[in-house]
Amino acid sequence: MKTMTLSEAQSLPRWRRPVALLFLMAAAMPVAFATWSALLNNFVIEVAEFDGSDIGWLHTVREIPGFFAIGVIVLLMLFREQVLGLVALCLLGVATALTAQFPSLGGILTITMLSSIGFHYYETVNQSLQLQWLDKQRAPQTLGWIIAAGSGATFLAYVLIVLTWEALGLSYSVVYWVSGGLTAAVAVFCLFAYPQFESPNPQLKSFVLRRRYWLYYALQFMSGARRQIFVVFAGFMMVEKFGFAVHEITALFLITLIANMVSAPLVGRAVGVFGERNALVFEYIGLAAIFFLYGGLYYFGWGVVLAAALYVFNHIFFSLALALKTYFQKIADPGDIAPTAAVAFTINHIAAVFLPALLGYLWLTSPGLVFLAAAGMALVSLTLALMIPRHPEAGNETIFAHLRRAQPAE
């Protein structure tokens, strides 16, 4: 496979350039992952008879590969980032295709582990490639469009599920085979259709943990803890508490995607205009309010319409998390991006390994407390975000670094 620099790649047709590959991968991944997510809660409740504890253990198993994402550093000694990312994407597709063939707790946990390895290793490499291949000035807006592309692909998948699930009497097996197979096919196509793009800054092939990135690490940890509560329990609540069927929960996901498709490019532009600090502060205030209201669904008996609306707004606020990526892009040494992406992904999943299982037991007795815990985590994230300087860069990673420079010389 031919290797070329990013500058040389500009002479290629637009569809074969690095940014085009990022868009194609962004569209292929959600076809498998989002379909898996849309059917998951109904599949495990109807077929495997899961309760809150079982779903907690499922997501704990799903997050174990994320915790070991640091293993990407070892694999990068053997494979190029671009190749590793596409192979991981293919694994995600194949594992998704096989999901319905193992309708037992043990089988579902095993196939989930395999698909999760593909997903998390793909995401680790993909985030690294995005930050290496995108220009810093245009990164926020381009990332917004990439998010919108992924939402668009997922939109098409959800529309097909909503329109055909009951009309054609589809089974879990058929939908998983088609969605997973399509993602795997796109990954294989990309492996052979694109040259190997050489990033301008060689990446370190070693473990990188730098003291000056501490705020980024802390924000990643809180992001992983907070997001897990939503990912695991928000959709599960819609099925368990409100009785949503497959086409109904998918319709909710569809509405969410439309909102994301419209808002993501605007969010990317807003981050570029208002800066990472303001964007993250706004995100965490919004998420805290949403999770408090989620808790109220159980304590005050609020209805399904509010629950659905909160689900949509939660996703919109989550899209502001791209500001965390561009914050790191601004403060990082260029050669640190790949190894730090792996370290950050591991940090992001520390809480994810034990929180779903632990909170699954809490869910059995007090579901509202689960969401109140998430609200508390959002407030901790808000406190951390206030430590980001208005203009982050290497040497100015936190407001404390800025204050140190402002002190007069003795």
Rosetta blueprint (number, residue, H / E / L):
1 M L
2 K L
3 T E
4 M E
5 T E
6 L H
7 S H
8 E H
9 A H
10 Q L
11 S L
12 L L
13 P L
14 R H
15 W H
16 R H
17 R L
18 P H
19 V H
20 A H
21 L H
22 L H
23 F H
24 L H
25 M H
26 A H
27 A H
28 A H
29 M H
30 P H
31 V H
32 A H
33 F H
34 A H
35 T H
36 W H
37 S H
38 A H
39 L H
40 L H
41 N H
42 N H
43 F H
44 V H
45 I H
46 E H
47 V L
48 A L
49 E L
50 F L
51 D L
52 G H
53 S H
54 D H
55 I H
56 G H
57 W H
58 L H
59 H H
60 T H
61 V H
62 R H
63 E H
64 I H
65 P H
66 G H
67 F H
68 F L
69 A H
70 I H
71 G H
72 V H
73 I H
74 V H
75 L H
76 L L
77 M L
78 L L
79 F L
80 R L
81 E H
82 Q H
83 V H
84 L H
85 G H
86 L H
87 V H
88 A H
89 L H
90 C H
91 L H
92 L H
93 G H
94 V H
95 A H
96 T H
97 A H
98 L L
99 T H
100 A H
101 Q H
102 F L
103 P L
104 S L
105 L H
106 G H
107 G H
108 I H
109 L H
110 T H
111 I H
112 T H
113 M H
114 L H
115 S H
116 S H
117 I H
118 G H
119 F H
120 H H
121 Y H
122 Y H
123 E H
124 T H
125 V H
126 N H
127 Q H
128 S H
129 L H
130 Q H
131 L H
132 Q H
133 W H
134 L L
135 D L
136 K L
137 Q L
138 R L
139 A H
140 P H
141 Q H
142 T H
143 L H
144 G H
145 W H
146 I H
147 I H
148 A H
149 A H
150 G H
151 S H
152 G H
153 A H
154 T H
155 F H
156 L H
157 A H
158 Y H
159 V H
160 L H
161 I H
162 V H
163 L H
164 T H
165 W L
166 E L
167 A L
168 L L
169 G L
170 L L
171 S L
172 Y H
173 S H
174 V H
175 V H
176 Y H
177 W H
178 V H
179 S H
180 G H
181 G H
182 L H
183 T H
184 A H
185 A H
186 V H
187 A H
188 V H
189 F H
190 C H
191 L H
192 F H
193 A H
194 Y L
195 P L
196 Q E
197 F E
198 E E
199 S L
200 P L
201 N L
202 P L
203 Q L
204 L L
205 K L
206 S L
207 F L
208 V L
209 L L
210 R L
211 R H
212 R H
213 Y H
214 W H
215 L H
216 Y H
217 Y H
218 A H
219 L H
220 Q H
221 F H
222 M H
223 S H
224 G H
225 A H
226 R H
227 R H
228 Q H
229 I H
230 F H
231 V H
232 V H
233 F H
234 A H
235 G H
236 F H
237 M H
238 M H
239 V H
240 E H
241 K L
242 F L
243 G L
244 F L
245 A L
246 V H
247 H H
248 E H
249 I H
250 T H
251 A H
252 L H
253 F H
254 L H
255 I H
256 T H
257 L H
258 I H
259 A H
260 N H
261 M H
262 V H
263 S H
264 A H
265 P H
266 L H
267 V H
268 G H
269 R H
270 A H
271 V H
272 G H
273 V H
274 F H
275 G H
276 E H
277 R H
278 N H
279 A H
280 L H
281 V H
282 F H
283 E H
284 Y H
285 I H
286 G H
287 L H
288 A H
289 A H
290 I H
291 F H
292 F H
293 L H
294 Y H
295 G H
296 G H
297 L H
298 Y H
299 Y H
300 F L
301 G L
302 W L
303 G L
304 V H
305 V H
306 L H
307 A H
308 A H
309 A H
310 L H
311 Y H
312 V H
313 F H
314 N H
315 H H
316 I H
317 F H
318 F H
319 S H
320 L H
321 A H
322 L H
323 A H
324 L H
325 K H
326 T H
327 Y H
328 F H
329 Q H
330 K H
331 I H
332 A L
333 D L
334 P H
335 G H
336 D H
337 I H
338 A H
339 P H
340 T H
341 A H
342 A H
343 V H
344 A H
345 F H
346 T H
347 I H
348 N H
349 H L
350 I H
351 A H
352 A H
353 V H
354 F H
355 L H
356 P H
357 A H
358 L H
359 L H
360 G H
361 Y H
362 L H
363 W H
364 L H
365 T H
366 S L
367 P H
368 G H
369 L H
370 V H
371 F H
372 L H
373 A H
374 A H
375 A H
376 G H
377 M H
378 A H
379 L H
380 V H
381 S H
382 L H
383 T H
384 L H
385 A H
386 L L
387 M L
388 I L
389 P L
390 R L
391 H L
392 P L
393 E E
394 A L
395 G L
396 N E
397 E L
398 T L
399 I H
400 F H
401 A H
402 H H
403 L H
404 R H
405 R H
406 A H
407 Q L
408 P L
409 A L
410 E L
